[in-house]
Amino acid sequence: MKTATLPSDQHIGNLLIGGVVLIMLPYTTLTMVFDYPDILRQDPGIVLTRFHEGGSTLVGLWWLFAISGLPLLRAYVLIGQRLEGLDSAIRWATALGIISAVVQIVGLLRWPFVVPVLAAQYVNATDPATRQVVAIVFSAVHQYGGVVLGEHMGQLLTIIYTVLLSRALERLGLFPHWVSYLGYGASGIYLLAQAELFATVIPGFPNWELAGLLGSTLWLVWLLVVGIQFRRMD
């Protein structure tokens, strides 16, 4: 009877580090060429026009951004396999991590496969009524695919995963405790960004504009640190 082989710590570390790098490359490019993420809350007409002007290059960037999460998805699975025998909460955390990655990828894929069609229809429309209809359709797709799936469900589950994994790593003593504390801190700030999502449907809802950027950046730093720590274990 064969004994299951645990995944290599170095391989897990490489996936985490590579995943962070792959996310940052298209993300940084989108901030420069598409004013991301600020443009997400702009008027639909502005977003669709800017997107159409970006052409196939912008479509490709969004596709790359969407699939850049695949290495992290694989890393979540391998971390689960590596640690589930040591901590009972890891299996639950892994399931949430996988779901979070999948819904964020699905949400982002609206940009290369749905928005280009709407952008072309909006720009090429010959009457205001057609443009208004296209803008309404875009708003619905954008709110559901972006706010509901990517930003609410995806980020919320990511936060829970981060807290559960940080807690498990702290209990197991595999890494220095400050690594877990960084995970807790990033999660707390990232959670505050959820208020901005409620502000999209509740005018005047109090929120901290920097929470999303700061929380996501710290979360990526935490992933990078966890990846480095896994590499050191091998």
Biotite code that builds the C-alpha atoms (Angstrom):
import biotite.structure as struc

atoms = struc.array([
    struc.Atom([0.000, 0.000, 0.000], chain_id="A", res_id=1, res_name="MET", atom_name="CA", element="C"),
    struc.Atom([1.433, 3.352, -1.114], chain_id="A", res_id=2, res_name="LYS", atom_name="CA", element="C"),
    struc.Atom([1.928, 6.161, 1.373], chain_id="A", res_id=3, res_name="THR", atom_name="CA", element="C"),
    struc.Atom([0.696, 9.571, 0.240], chain_id="A", res_id=4, res_name="ALA", atom_name="CA", element="C"),
    struc.Atom([3.561, 11.940, -0.512], chain_id="A", res_id=5, res_name="THR", atom_name="CA", element="C"),
    struc.Atom([3.243, 15.366, 1.070], chain_id="A", res_id=6, res_name="LEU", atom_name="CA", element="C"),
    struc.Atom([3.791, 18.324, -1.248], chain_id="A", res_id=7, res_name="PRO", atom_name="CA", element="C"),
    struc.Atom([7.198, 19.991, -1.176], chain_id="A", res_id=8, res_name="SER", atom_name="CA", element="C"),
    struc.Atom([7.437, 23.077, 1.048], chain_id="A", res_id=9, res_name="ASP", atom_name="CA", element="C"),
    struc.Atom([9.667, 24.699, -1.570], chain_id="A", res_id=10, res_name="GLN", atom_name="CA", element="C"),
    struc.Atom([7.063, 24.090, -4.275], chain_id="A", res_id=11, res_name="HIS", atom_name="CA", element="C"),
    struc.Atom([4.369, 25.678, -2.107], chain_id="A", res_id=12, res_name="ILE", atom_name="CA", element="C"),
    struc.Atom([6.619, 28.655, -1.457], chain_id="A", res_id=13, res_name="GLY", atom_name="CA", element="C"),
    struc.Atom([7.370, 29.050, -5.156], chain_id="A", res_id=14, res_name="ASN", atom_name="CA", element="C"),
    struc.Atom([3.668, 29.014, -6.014], chain_id="A", res_id=15, res_name="LEU", atom_name="CA", element="C"),
    struc.Atom([2.873, 31.676, -3.414], chain_id="A", res_id=16, res_name="LEU", atom_name="CA", element="C"),
    struc.Atom([5.736, 33.943, -4.428], chain_id="A", res_id=17, res_name="ILE", atom_name="CA", element="C"),
    struc.Atom([5.099, 33.417, -8.136], chain_id="A", res_id=18, res_name="GLY", atom_name="CA", element="C"),
    struc.Atom([1.381, 34.009, -7.649], chain_id="A", res_id=19, res_name="GLY", atom_name="CA", element="C"),
    struc.Atom([2.010, 37.368, -5.962], chain_id="A", res_id=20, res_name="VAL", atom_name="CA", element="C"),
    struc.Atom([4.338, 38.437, -8.779], chain_id="A", res_id=21, res_name="VAL", atom_name="CA", element="C"),
    struc.Atom([1.852, 37.323, -11.453], chain_id="A", res_id=22, res_name="LEU", atom_name="CA", element="C"),
    struc.Atom([-0.934, 39.299, -9.783], chain_id="A", res_id=23, res_name="ILE", atom_name="CA", element="C"),
    struc.Atom([1.134, 42.448, -9.390], chain_id="A", res_id=24, res_name="MET", atom_name="CA", element="C"),
    struc.Atom([2.296, 42.637, -13.017], chain_id="A", res_id=25, res_name="LEU", atom_name="CA", element="C"),
    struc.Atom([-1.130, 43.047, -14.705], chain_id="A", res_id=26, res_name="PRO", atom_name="CA", element="C"),
    struc.Atom([-2.509, 44.914, -11.690], chain_id="A", res_id=27, res_name="TYR", atom_name="CA", element="C"),
    struc.Atom([0.232, 47.537, -11.854], chain_id="A", res_id=28, res_name="THR", atom_name="CA", element="C"),
    struc.Atom([-0.172, 47.856, -15.624], chain_id="A", res_id=29, res_name="THR", atom_name="CA", element="C"),
    struc.Atom([-3.930, 48.333, -15.274], chain_id="A", res_id=30, res_name="LEU", atom_name="CA", element="C"),
    struc.Atom([-3.402, 51.122, -12.753], chain_id="A", res_id=31, res_name="THR", atom_name="CA", element="C"),
    struc.Atom([-1.296, 52.942, -15.333], chain_id="A", res_id=32, res_name="MET", atom_name="CA", element="C"),
    struc.Atom([-3.342, 52.396, -18.500], chain_id="A", res_id=33, res_name="VAL", atom_name="CA", element="C"),
    struc.Atom([-6.896, 52.116, -17.110], chain_id="A", res_id=34, res_name="PHE", atom_name="CA", element="C"),
    struc.Atom([-6.858, 54.015, -13.789], chain_id="A", res_id=35, res_name="ASP", atom_name="CA", element="C"),
    struc.Atom([-7.694, 50.773, -11.967], chain_id="A", res_id=36, res_name="TYR", atom_name="CA", element="C"),
    struc.Atom([-9.198, 50.446, -9.373], chain_id="A", res_id=37, res_name="PRO", atom_name="CA", element="C"),
    struc.Atom([-10.531, 54.029, -9.245], chain_id="A", res_id=38, res_name="ASP", atom_name="CA", element="C"),
    struc.Atom([-12.326, 53.618, -12.561], chain_id="A", res_id=39, res_name="ILE", atom_name="CA", element="C"),
    struc.Atom([-14.549, 50.892, -11.094], chain_id="A", res_id=40, res_name="LEU", atom_name="CA", element="C"),
    struc.Atom([-16.808, 53.510, -9.499], chain_id="A", res_id=41, res_name="ARG", atom_name="CA", element="C"),
    struc.Atom([-16.930, 55.840, -12.519], chain_id="A", res_id=42, res_name="GLN", atom_name="CA", element="C"),
    struc.Atom([-20.017, 56.453, -14.660], chain_id="A", res_id=43, res_name="ASP", atom_name="CA", element="C"),
    struc.Atom([-20.740, 53.433, -16.932], chain_id="A", res_id=44, res_name="PRO", atom_name="CA", element="C"),
    struc.Atom([-20.350, 55.565, -20.047], chain_id="A", res_id=45, res_name="GLY", atom_name="CA", element="C"),
    struc.Atom([-16.842, 56.597, -19.023], chain_id="A", res_id=46, res_name="ILE", atom_name="CA", element="C"),
    struc.Atom([-15.818, 53.021, -18.190], chain_id="A", res_id=47, res_name="VAL", atom_name="CA", element="C"),
    struc.Atom([-17.177, 51.589, -21.449], chain_id="A", res_id=48, res_name="LEU", atom_name="CA", element="C"),
    struc.Atom([-15.621, 54.313, -23.587], chain_id="A", res_id=49, res_name="THR", atom_name="CA", element="C"),
    struc.Atom([-12.226, 53.988, -21.905], chain_id="A", res_id=50, res_name="ARG", atom_name="CA", element="C"),
    struc.Atom([-12.364, 50.210, -22.221], chain_id="A", res_id=51, res_name="PHE", atom_name="CA", element="C"),
    struc.Atom([-13.197, 50.379, -25.932], chain_id="A", res_id=52, res_name="HIS", atom_name="CA", element="C"),
    struc.Atom([-10.287, 52.766, -26.483], chain_id="A", res_id=53, res_name="GLU", atom_name="CA", element="C"),
    struc.Atom([-7.950, 50.255, -24.832], chain_id="A", res_id=54, res_name="GLY", atom_name="CA", element="C"),
    struc.Atom([-8.655, 47.675, -27.533], chain_id="A", res_id=55, res_name="GLY", atom_name="CA", element="C"),
    struc.Atom([-7.312, 44.138, -27.549], chain_id="A", res_id=56, res_name="SER", atom_name="CA", element="C"),
    struc.Atom([-4.359, 45.078, -25.322], chain_id="A", res_id=57, res_name="THR", atom_name="CA", element="C"),
    struc.Atom([-6.700, 45.959, -22.470], chain_id="A", res_id=58, res_name="LEU", atom_name="CA", element="C"),
    struc.Atom([-8.720, 42.787, -23.037], chain_id="A", res_id=59, res_name="VAL", atom_name="CA", element="C"),
    struc.Atom([-5.502, 40.755, -22.793], chain_id="A", res_id=60, res_name="GLY", atom_name="CA", element="C"),
    struc.Atom([-4.428, 42.540, -19.612], chain_id="A", res_id=61, res_name="LEU", atom_name="CA", element="C"),
    struc.Atom([-7.727, 41.758, -17.912], chain_id="A", res_id=62, res_name="TRP", atom_name="CA", element="C"),
    struc.Atom([-7.512, 38.121, -18.976], chain_id="A", res_id=63, res_name="TRP", atom_name="CA", element="C"),
    struc.Atom([-4.000, 37.868, -17.552], chain_id="A", res_id=64, res_name="LEU", atom_name="CA", element="C"),
    struc.Atom([-5.158, 39.514, -14.338], chain_id="A", res_id=65, res_name="PHE", atom_name="CA", element="C"),
    struc.Atom([-8.016, 37.020, -14.014], chain_id="A", res_id=66, res_name="ALA", atom_name="CA", element="C"),
    struc.Atom([-5.931, 33.877, -14.517], chain_id="A", res_id=67, res_name="ILE", atom_name="CA", element="C"),
    struc.Atom([-3.035, 35.191, -12.419], chain_id="A", res_id=68, res_name="SER", atom_name="CA", element="C"),
    struc.Atom([-4.842, 33.747, -9.406], chain_id="A", res_id=69, res_name="GLY", atom_name="CA", element="C"),
    struc.Atom([-4.395, 30.146, -10.603], chain_id="A", res_id=70, res_name="LEU", atom_name="CA", element="C"),
    struc.Atom([-0.989, 29.594, -8.915], chain_id="A", res_id=71, res_name="PRO", atom_name="CA", element="C"),
    struc.Atom([-2.498, 30.751, -5.612], chain_id="A", res_id=72, res_name="LEU", atom_name="CA", element="C"),
    struc.Atom([-5.419, 28.372, -6.120], chain_id="A", res_id=73, res_name="LEU", atom_name="CA", element="C"),
    struc.Atom([-2.941, 25.513, -6.514], chain_id="A", res_id=74, res_name="ARG", atom_name="CA", element="C"),
    struc.Atom([-0.987, 26.727, -3.485], chain_id="A", res_id=75, res_name="ALA", atom_name="CA", element="C"),
    struc.Atom([-4.143, 26.685, -1.332], chain_id="A", res_id=76, res_name="TYR", atom_name="CA", element="C"),
    struc.Atom([-4.714, 23.040, -2.265], chain_id="A", res_id=77, res_name="VAL", atom_name="CA", element="C"),
    struc.Atom([-1.127, 22.036, -1.505], chain_id="A", res_id=78, res_name="LEU", atom_name="CA", element="C"),
    struc.Atom([-1.055, 23.916, 1.804], chain_id="A", res_id=79, res_name="ILE", atom_name="CA", element="C"),
    struc.Atom([-4.195, 22.030, 2.755], chain_id="A", res_id=80, res_name="GLY", atom_name="CA", element="C"),
    struc.Atom([-2.582, 18.703, 1.894], chain_id="A", res_id=81, res_name="GLN", atom_name="CA", element="C"),
    struc.Atom([0.573, 19.672, 3.761], chain_id="A", res_id=82, res_name="ARG", atom_name="CA", element="C"),
    struc.Atom([-1.089, 20.795, 6.997], chain_id="A", res_id=83, res_name="LEU", atom_name="CA", element="C"),
    struc.Atom([-4.469, 19.072, 7.285], chain_id="A", res_id=84, res_name="GLU", atom_name="CA", element="C"),
    struc.Atom([-2.968, 16.219, 9.280], chain_id="A", res_id=85, res_name="GLY", atom_name="CA", element="C"),
    struc.Atom([-1.569, 18.699, 11.792], chain_id="A", res_id=86, res_name="LEU", atom_name="CA", element="C"),
    struc.Atom([-4.584, 20.969, 12.346], chain_id="A", res_id=87, res_name="ASP", atom_name="CA", element="C"),
    struc.Atom([-8.267, 20.067, 11.982], chain_id="A", res_id=88, res_name="SER", atom_name="CA", element="C"),
    struc.Atom([-9.249, 23.587, 10.854], chain_id="A", res_id=89, res_name="ALA", atom_name="CA", element="C"),
    struc.Atom([-7.053, 23.465, 7.756], chain_id="A", res_id=90, res_name="ILE", atom_name="CA", element="C"),
    struc.Atom([-9.491, 21.419, 5.651], chain_id="A", res_id=91, res_name="ARG", atom_name="CA", element="C"),
    struc.Atom([-12.236, 23.985, 6.276], chain_id="A", res_id=92, res_name="TRP", atom_name="CA", element="C"),
    struc.Atom([-9.841, 26.847, 5.567], chain_id="A", res_id=93, res_name="ALA", atom_name="CA", element="C"),
    struc.Atom([-8.687, 25.220, 2.334], chain_id="A", res_id=94, res_name="THR", atom_name="CA", element="C"),
    struc.Atom([-12.257, 24.863, 1.057], chain_id="A", res_id=95, res_name="ALA", atom_name="CA", element="C"),
    struc.Atom([-12.917, 28.551, 1.719], chain_id="A", res_id=96, res_name="LEU", atom_name="CA", element="C"),
    struc.Atom([-9.629, 29.553, 0.097], chain_id="A", res_id=97, res_name="GLY", atom_name="CA", element="C"),
    struc.Atom([-10.424, 27.591, -3.054], chain_id="A", res_id=98, res_name="ILE", atom_name="CA", element="C"),
    struc.Atom([-13.916, 29.070, -3.297], chain_id="A", res_id=99, res_name="ILE", atom_name="CA", element="C"),
    struc.Atom([-12.554, 32.585, -2.775], chain_id="A", res_id=100, res_name="SER", atom_name="CA", element="C"),
    struc.Atom([-10.052, 32.194, -5.611], chain_id="A", res_id=101, res_name="ALA", atom_name="CA", element="C"),
    struc.Atom([-12.616, 30.704, -7.983], chain_id="A", res_id=102, res_name="VAL", atom_name="CA", element="C"),
    struc.Atom([-15.268, 33.406, -7.456], chain_id="A", res_id=103, res_name="VAL", atom_name="CA", element="C"),
    struc.Atom([-12.675, 36.167, -7.857], chain_id="A", res_id=104, res_name="GLN", atom_name="CA", element="C"),
    struc.Atom([-11.430, 34.629, -11.110], chain_id="A", res_id=105, res_name="ILE", atom_name="CA", element="C"),
    struc.Atom([-14.996, 34.263, -12.390], chain_id="A", res_id=106, res_name="VAL", atom_name="CA", element="C"),
    struc.Atom([-15.770, 37.850, -11.416], chain_id="A", res_id=107, res_name="GLY", atom_name="CA", element="C"),
    struc.Atom([-12.692, 39.204, -13.199], chain_id="A", res_id=108, res_name="LEU", atom_name="CA", element="C"),
    struc.Atom([-13.382, 37.212, -16.356], chain_id="A", res_id=109, res_name="LEU", atom_name="CA", element="C"),
    struc.Atom([-16.321, 39.538, -17.103], chain_id="A", res_id=110, res_name="ARG", atom_name="CA", element="C"),
    struc.Atom([-13.752, 42.096, -18.274], chain_id="A", res_id=111, res_name="TRP", atom_name="CA", element="C"),
    struc.Atom([-12.216, 40.123, -21.178], chain_id="A", res_id=112, res_name="PRO", atom_name="CA", element="C"),
    struc.Atom([-15.401, 38.273, -22.203], chain_id="A", res_id=113, res_name="PHE", atom_name="CA", element="C"),
    struc.Atom([-18.448, 40.455, -21.410], chain_id="A", res_id=114, res_name="VAL", atom_name="CA", element="C"),
    struc.Atom([-17.350, 44.078, -21.153], chain_id="A", res_id=115, res_name="VAL", atom_name="CA", element="C"),
    struc.Atom([-15.774, 44.219, -24.669], chain_id="A", res_id=116, res_name="PRO", atom_name="CA", element="C"),
    struc.Atom([-19.145, 43.378, -26.221], chain_id="A", res_id=117, res_name="VAL", atom_name="CA", element="C"),
    struc.Atom([-20.956, 45.986, -24.157], chain_id="A", res_id=118, res_name="LEU", atom_name="CA", element="C"),
    struc.Atom([-18.256, 48.588, -24.787], chain_id="A", res_id=119, res_name="ALA", atom_name="CA", element="C"),
    struc.Atom([-18.491, 48.122, -28.571], chain_id="A", res_id=120, res_name="ALA", atom_name="CA", element="C"),
    struc.Atom([-22.293, 48.348, -28.472], chain_id="A", res_id=121, res_name="GLN", atom_name="CA", element="C"),
    struc.Atom([-22.134, 51.493, -26.359], chain_id="A", res_id=122, res_name="TYR", atom_name="CA", element="C"),
    struc.Atom([-19.569, 53.315, -28.487], chain_id="A", res_id=123, res_name="VAL", atom_name="CA", element="C"),
    struc.Atom([-21.163, 52.296, -31.798], chain_id="A", res_id=124, res_name="ASN", atom_name="CA", element="C"),
    struc.Atom([-24.737, 53.079, -30.742], chain_id="A", res_id=125, res_name="ALA", atom_name="CA", element="C"),
    struc.Atom([-26.388, 55.742, -32.887], chain_id="A", res_id=126, res_name="THR", atom_name="CA", element="C"),
    struc.Atom([-29.025, 56.877, -30.422], chain_id="A", res_id=127, res_name="ASP", atom_name="CA", element="C"),
    struc.Atom([-29.034, 57.827, -26.697], chain_id="A", res_id=128, res_name="PRO", atom_name="CA", element="C"),
    struc.Atom([-31.706, 55.246, -25.826], chain_id="A", res_id=129, res_name="ALA", atom_name="CA", element="C"),
    struc.Atom([-29.505, 52.348, -26.946], chain_id="A", res_id=130, res_name="THR", atom_name="CA", element="C"),
    struc.Atom([-26.566, 53.717, -25.008], chain_id="A", res_id=131, res_name="ARG", atom_name="CA", element="C"),
    struc.Atom([-28.707, 54.019, -21.905], chain_id="A", res_id=132, res_name="GLN", atom_name="CA", element="C"),
    struc.Atom([-29.827, 50.390, -22.185], chain_id="A", res_id=133, res_name="VAL", atom_name="CA", element="C"),
    struc.Atom([-26.238, 49.184, -22.653], chain_id="A", res_id=134, res_name="VAL", atom_name="CA", element="C"),
    struc.Atom([-25.129, 51.265, -19.663], chain_id="A", res_id=135, res_name="ALA", atom_name="CA", element="C"),
    struc.Atom([-27.846, 49.688, -17.515], chain_id="A", res_id=136, res_name="ILE", atom_name="CA", element="C"),
    struc.Atom([-26.813, 46.174, -18.584], chain_id="A", res_id=137, res_name="VAL", atom_name="CA", element="C"),
    struc.Atom([-23.175, 46.984, -17.832], chain_id="A", res_id=138, res_name="PHE", atom_name="CA", element="C"),
    struc.Atom([-24.091, 48.345, -14.400], chain_id="A", res_id=139, res_name="SER", atom_name="CA", element="C"),
    struc.Atom([-25.929, 45.118, -13.556], chain_id="A", res_id=140, res_name="ALA", atom_name="CA", element="C"),
    struc.Atom([-23.084, 42.894, -14.766], chain_id="A", res_id=141, res_name="VAL", atom_name="CA", element="C"),
    struc.Atom([-20.514, 45.110, -13.053], chain_id="A", res_id=142, res_name="HIS", atom_name="CA", element="C"),
    struc.Atom([-22.378, 45.155, -9.747], chain_id="A", res_id=143, res_name="GLN", atom_name="CA", element="C"),
    struc.Atom([-22.921, 41.410, -9.675], chain_id="A", res_id=144, res_name="TYR", atom_name="CA", element="C"),
    struc.Atom([-19.660, 40.172, -11.183], chain_id="A", res_id=145, res_name="GLY", atom_name="CA", element="C"),
    struc.Atom([-17.529, 42.805, -9.489], chain_id="A", res_id=146, res_name="GLY", atom_name="CA", element="C"),
    struc.Atom([-19.108, 43.914, -6.230], chain_id="A", res_id=147, res_name="VAL", atom_name="CA", element="C"),
    struc.Atom([-20.998, 40.721, -5.315], chain_id="A", res_id=148, res_name="VAL", atom_name="CA", element="C"),
    struc.Atom([-18.641, 38.003, -6.544], chain_id="A", res_id=149, res_name="LEU", atom_name="CA", element="C"),
    struc.Atom([-15.158, 39.476, -6.726], chain_id="A", res_id=150, res_name="GLY", atom_name="CA", element="C"),
    struc.Atom([-15.165, 42.116, -4.020], chain_id="A", res_id=151, res_name="GLU", atom_name="CA", element="C"),
    struc.Atom([-17.728, 40.859, -1.503], chain_id="A", res_id=152, res_name="HIS", atom_name="CA", element="C"),
    struc.Atom([-17.723, 37.058, -1.649], chain_id="A", res_id=153, res_name="MET", atom_name="CA", element="C"),
    struc.Atom([-14.172, 36.708, -2.961], chain_id="A", res_id=154, res_name="GLY", atom_name="CA", element="C"),
    struc.Atom([-12.554, 39.127, -0.554], chain_id="A", res_id=155, res_name="GLN", atom_name="CA", element="C"),
    struc.Atom([-14.634, 38.089, 2.445], chain_id="A", res_id=156, res_name="LEU", atom_name="CA", element="C"),
    struc.Atom([-13.754, 34.418, 1.991], chain_id="A", res_id=157, res_name="LEU", atom_name="CA", element="C"),
    struc.Atom([-10.113, 35.383, 1.424], chain_id="A", res_id=158, res_name="THR", atom_name="CA", element="C"),
    struc.Atom([-10.139, 37.225, 4.742], chain_id="A", res_id=159, res_name="ILE", atom_name="CA", element="C"),
    struc.Atom([-11.607, 34.232, 6.565], chain_id="A", res_id=160, res_name="ILE", atom_name="CA", element="C"),
    struc.Atom([-9.056, 31.919, 4.920], chain_id="A", res_id=161, res_name="TYR", atom_name="CA", element="C"),
    struc.Atom([-6.210, 34.209, 5.928], chain_id="A", res_id=162, res_name="THR", atom_name="CA", element="C"),
    struc.Atom([-7.353, 34.342, 9.550], chain_id="A", res_id=163, res_name="VAL", atom_name="CA", element="C"),
    struc.Atom([-7.845, 30.564, 9.766], chain_id="A", res_id=164, res_name="LEU", atom_name="CA", element="C"),
    struc.Atom([-4.471, 29.797, 8.176], chain_id="A", res_id=165, res_name="LEU", atom_name="CA", element="C"),
    struc.Atom([-2.697, 32.410, 10.300], chain_id="A", res_id=166, res_name="SER", atom_name="CA", element="C"),
    struc.Atom([-4.249, 30.909, 13.408], chain_id="A", res_id=167, res_name="ARG", atom_name="CA", element="C"),
    struc.Atom([-3.207, 27.394, 12.372], chain_id="A", res_id=168, res_name="ALA", atom_name="CA", element="C"),
    struc.Atom([0.351, 28.500, 11.643], chain_id="A", res_id=169, res_name="LEU", atom_name="CA", element="C"),
    struc.Atom([0.494, 30.200, 15.027], chain_id="A", res_id=170, res_name="GLU", atom_name="CA", element="C"),
    struc.Atom([-0.758, 27.097, 16.846], chain_id="A", res_id=171, res_name="ARG", atom_name="CA", element="C"),
    struc.Atom([1.623, 24.801, 14.994], chain_id="A", res_id=172, res_name="LEU", atom_name="CA", element="C"),
    struc.Atom([4.606, 27.084, 15.541], chain_id="A", res_id=173, res_name="GLY", atom_name="CA", element="C"),
    struc.Atom([5.889, 26.459, 12.013], chain_id="A", res_id=174, res_name="LEU", atom_name="CA", element="C"),
    struc.Atom([6.690, 30.122, 11.384], chain_id="A", res_id=175, res_name="PHE", atom_name="CA", element="C"),
    struc.Atom([7.537, 33.081, 13.650], chain_id="A", res_id=176, res_name="PRO", atom_name="CA", element="C"),
    struc.Atom([4.421, 34.432, 15.353], chain_id="A", res_id=177, res_name="HIS", atom_name="CA", element="C"),
    struc.Atom([4.741, 37.807, 13.646], chain_id="A", res_id=178, res_name="TRP", atom_name="CA", element="C"),
    struc.Atom([3.819, 36.133, 10.345], chain_id="A", res_id=179, res_name="VAL", atom_name="CA", element="C"),
    struc.Atom([0.404, 35.269, 11.783], chain_id="A", res_id=180, res_name="SER", atom_name="CA", element="C"),
    struc.Atom([0.039, 38.737, 13.302], chain_id="A", res_id=181, res_name="TYR", atom_name="CA", element="C"),
    struc.Atom([0.690, 40.228, 9.857], chain_id="A", res_id=182, res_name="LEU", atom_name="CA", element="C"),
    struc.Atom([-2.093, 38.013, 8.509], chain_id="A", res_id=183, res_name="GLY", atom_name="CA", element="C"),
    struc.Atom([-4.477, 39.193, 11.226], chain_id="A", res_id=184, res_name="TYR", atom_name="CA", element="C"),
    struc.Atom([-3.631, 42.842, 10.613], chain_id="A", res_id=185, res_name="GLY", atom_name="CA", element="C"),
    struc.Atom([-4.014, 42.575, 6.843], chain_id="A", res_id=186, res_name="ALA", atom_name="CA", element="C"),
    struc.Atom([-7.341, 40.786, 7.313], chain_id="A", res_id=187, res_name="SER", atom_name="CA", element="C"),
    struc.Atom([-8.660, 43.445, 9.678], chain_id="A", res_id=188, res_name="GLY", atom_name="CA", element="C"),
    struc.Atom([-7.871, 46.298, 7.307], chain_id="A", res_id=189, res_name="ILE", atom_name="CA", element="C"),
    struc.Atom([-9.120, 44.317, 4.308], chain_id="A", res_id=190, res_name="TYR", atom_name="CA", element="C"),
    struc.Atom([-12.402, 43.712, 6.142], chain_id="A", res_id=191, res_name="LEU", atom_name="CA", element="C"),
    struc.Atom([-12.918, 47.469, 6.501], chain_id="A", res_id=192, res_name="LEU", atom_name="CA", element="C"),
    struc.Atom([-12.981, 47.695, 2.696], chain_id="A", res_id=193, res_name="ALA", atom_name="CA", element="C"),
    struc.Atom([-16.320, 45.869, 2.728], chain_id="A", res_id=194, res_name="GLN", atom_name="CA", element="C"),
    struc.Atom([-17.944, 49.122, 3.888], chain_id="A", res_id=195, res_name="ALA", atom_name="CA", element="C"),
    struc.Atom([-17.136, 50.695, 0.510], chain_id="A", res_id=196, res_name="GLU", atom_name="CA", element="C"),
    struc.Atom([-19.196, 47.973, -1.179], chain_id="A", res_id=197, res_name="LEU", atom_name="CA", element="C"),
    struc.Atom([-22.233, 48.839, 0.917], chain_id="A", res_id=198, res_name="PHE", atom_name="CA", element="C"),
    struc.Atom([-21.695, 52.465, -0.071], chain_id="A", res_id=199, res_name="ALA", atom_name="CA", element="C"),
    struc.Atom([-22.464, 51.463, -3.680], chain_id="A", res_id=200, res_name="THR", atom_name="CA", element="C"),
    struc.Atom([-26.059, 50.678, -2.658], chain_id="A", res_id=201, res_name="VAL", atom_name="CA", element="C"),
    struc.Atom([-26.482, 52.792, 0.494], chain_id="A", res_id=202, res_name="ILE", atom_name="CA", element="C"),
    struc.Atom([-25.576, 56.426, -0.288], chain_id="A", res_id=203, res_name="PRO", atom_name="CA", element="C"),
    struc.Atom([-23.497, 58.005, 2.447], chain_id="A", res_id=204, res_name="GLY", atom_name="CA", element="C"),
    struc.Atom([-22.523, 54.693, 4.060], chain_id="A", res_id=205, res_name="PHE", atom_name="CA", element="C"),
    struc.Atom([-19.323, 55.446, 6.049], chain_id="A", res_id=206, res_name="PRO", atom_name="CA", element="C"),
    struc.Atom([-16.190, 53.910, 4.619], chain_id="A", res_id=207, res_name="ASN", atom_name="CA", element="C"),
    struc.Atom([-12.414, 54.337, 4.537], chain_id="A", res_id=208, res_name="TRP", atom_name="CA", element="C"),
    struc.Atom([-11.298, 54.777, 0.932], chain_id="A", res_id=209, res_name="GLU", atom_name="CA", element="C"),
    struc.Atom([-7.758, 53.489, 1.531], chain_id="A", res_id=210, res_name="LEU", atom_name="CA", element="C"),
    struc.Atom([-8.894, 50.270, 3.224], chain_id="A", res_id=211, res_name="ALA", atom_name="CA", element="C"),
    struc.Atom([-9.131, 48.275, -0.003], chain_id="A", res_id=212, res_name="GLY", atom_name="CA", element="C"),
    struc.Atom([-5.746, 49.289, -1.372], chain_id="A", res_id=213, res_name="LEU", atom_name="CA", element="C"),
    struc.Atom([-3.947, 49.036, 1.981], chain_id="A", res_id=214, res_name="LEU", atom_name="CA", element="C"),
    struc.Atom([-5.647, 45.783, 2.972], chain_id="A", res_id=215, res_name="GLY", atom_name="CA", element="C"),
    struc.Atom([-5.015, 44.039, -0.357], chain_id="A", res_id=216, res_name="SER", atom_name="CA", element="C"),
    struc.Atom([-1.393, 45.233, -0.423], chain_id="A", res_id=217, res_name="THR", atom_name="CA", element="C"),
    struc.Atom([-0.720, 43.952, 3.098], chain_id="A", res_id=218, res_name="LEU", atom_name="CA", element="C"),
    struc.Atom([-2.433, 40.681, 2.201], chain_id="A", res_id=219, res_name="TRP", atom_name="CA", element="C"),
    struc.Atom([-0.103, 40.230, -0.786], chain_id="A", res_id=220, res_name="LEU", atom_name="CA", element="C"),
    struc.Atom([2.868, 41.033, 1.461], chain_id="A", res_id=221, res_name="VAL", atom_name="CA", element="C"),
    struc.Atom([1.622, 38.384, 3.905], chain_id="A", res_id=222, res_name="TRP", atom_name="CA", element="C"),
    struc.Atom([1.351, 35.820, 1.081], chain_id="A", res_id=223, res_name="LEU", atom_name="CA", element="C"),
    struc.Atom([4.876, 36.690, -0.015], chain_id="A", res_id=224, res_name="LEU", atom_name="CA", element="C"),
    struc.Atom([6.172, 36.256, 3.542], chain_id="A", res_id=225, res_name="VAL", atom_name="CA", element="C"),
    struc.Atom([4.361, 32.919, 3.923], chain_id="A", res_id=226, res_name="VAL", atom_name="CA", element="C"),
    struc.Atom([5.878, 31.791, 0.630], chain_id="A", res_id=227, res_name="GLY", atom_name="CA", element="C"),
    struc.Atom([9.372, 32.721, 1.789], chain_id="A", res_id=228, res_name="ILE", atom_name="CA", element="C"),
    struc.Atom([8.815, 30.909, 5.098], chain_id="A", res_id=229, res_name="GLN", atom_name="CA", element="C"),
    struc.Atom([7.683, 27.743, 3.286], chain_id="A", res_id=230, res_name="PHE", atom_name="CA", element="C"),
    struc.Atom([10.819, 27.833, 1.123], chain_id="A", res_id=231, res_name="ARG", atom_name="CA", element="C"),
    struc.Atom([12.971, 28.053, 4.248], chain_id="A", res_id=232, res_name="ARG", atom_name="CA", element="C"),
    struc.Atom([11.367, 24.911, 5.680], chain_id="A", res_id=233, res_name="MET", atom_name="CA", element="C"),
    struc.Atom([12.681, 22.640, 2.916], chain_id="A", res_id=234, res_name="ASP", atom_name="CA", element="C"),
])
